[in-house]
Amino acid sequence: MTPILVRATPSTTVPVAIRALLLLLALVGIVALPWWLGPARLGAAVEIAYMLALAVLWNLLAGYAGIVSIGQQAFVGLGGYALFALIVLAGVPPLAALPLAGIAAALAALPVASLLFRLRGPHFAIGSWVVAEVFRLLFAQVTALGGGSGQSLPVAAVRSIAPDRAGRQLILYGVAVLVAAGAALLAWGVLRSRQGLGLTAVRDSEMAAASLGVDVGRLKLAVYVAVAGVTGIVGALIFLQNLRISPDAAFSVADWTANVVFITVIGGIGTLEGPFVGALVFFLFRYSFAEFGTWYMISLGVLAAFVMLAAPGGICGALARYGVVLFPTERRLGVRTMAGSRTVLNQADRPPGCSGAQ
């Protein structure tokens, strides 16, 4: 009987019940966290949420689309400055300005992409950083937004969020959780779609992907602009919490790209779980060893070197070798005969050209 290739089980050995339980525990923790931490320390939870969102977005860009950018701070800064411009110059309410800042960042990404996509490999990475530096220098000349010294939000705009600091932190925490969850759902949704399969093909080989009918240019542009837009929303949230912005803070490569790359690489680049695990490790080290000054940075460097040597795919990449995947985006191919029996194919047994289905 002629065998037929079919969609089979997700590529994970973790039962659905355990994954559902972990998700439920995460939701309970998110709801209970404000009461456990209290208003004074809730700002730390907001920071963790927006750093997680940035890591998820950079992972989608570099880990799946193969677009290794070290200039994503450009869109963080653009989102922050768009927020301040909308509030200070146009009188838009702060929370309403958040999505508008994301739209502004996405629109700015269109001409940036038309320039950067002419470059390849390390030239693209360096070019993205140069673009971010150009934006930093440009906004340092905008006197209406404070110039090089920066600007603070008007008191009236701050109080329009909530009358007191505790209420403002609680609202920003809720927004930060929604933004982080939205970034994760965006990445998961893209990777579970046909476009996600095309992205991984482009990452592995643009020439081969194009020969199979993937519109490489359009797909990369769509992902780049979408990531830039959500990154702009995250940037607006960052400086809405900080209540102040300056060019050096808004376009900082150390804060908004280096730390994000560390989180993604440690957790596992090219895995959906990687940014979550990497953020956990990063902030555990930060809050445990920050008081030791230079030794804190040395410990992070040693950890990064160890993980890259022992597990180049990161912590989650190493676990994925044993089928431990919490958010599977791939499926194992199976063979079904006319009699109805099904067999899951191992990698070595798959027919030529069959690497999995999404």
C-alpha angles and dihedrals in degrees: 000000000000112000119227124210110233139173109271137179125325114268097255138094094206110107118239091240092059092047090049091049092051090049091050092050090050091052092049090049092050092052094045097043098085092055093044097048099035126216094288094063100030090097089071090058090051089053092050090050096051093043088051090051091051091049093050090050095047089047090054089050100043104019098047109016095038092232102138104193124174091181103072088118084078090072093040088056094042091052091049094048092044088055092051092046092051093048101039101034103027102029094233114162111257098242092046089051093060098078091038089056089054091052090051091052091048092051091049089051092064098070091035090055093048087058102039097044088068086070129073137206116334091001089061092048093050091042092055090053091049091052090053090051090050090054090049092053092045095052090047086067096051102100093181088069097042100276117228095342094055133221141260126226116260114260091238091056091049092050091048088069093055133332094241138034095249093055092046093052091049092051093047090048090055091048091048092052091049092049093048091046090047092052091050092047090048091054093044093047093049093048093049091054133078088258089059091055088050090050093055089047090052090048092053097043128346092196094052092045092051091049089056093054102266113146093226099183096048094044094050091046092051093051093044093051094044092050091046091052095051090042087055090055090050090049091051090051092050094056094038086061093043091047089211137071136192132170094250093050095041097050099035111147091196096054102037105029112019094050091043092052090049092052093049097045094046093047095042127281112230094029126099092221093051099085091048094052092040092052090050092052093044096052093041089057092042097053094038100047107019091103090063092069113201093017089063091060091043091053091052091050093049091048092050092049092048095049093046091051099040098035113014089183092057128242095305092043089058092048091048089064087069094044095258100144122144098188107034115194097173131065130209114242116242135195121228120191124209087260089064101248117138131209125187112228123230119219092259092050098052119111117250112285095020111114101152140297132250 
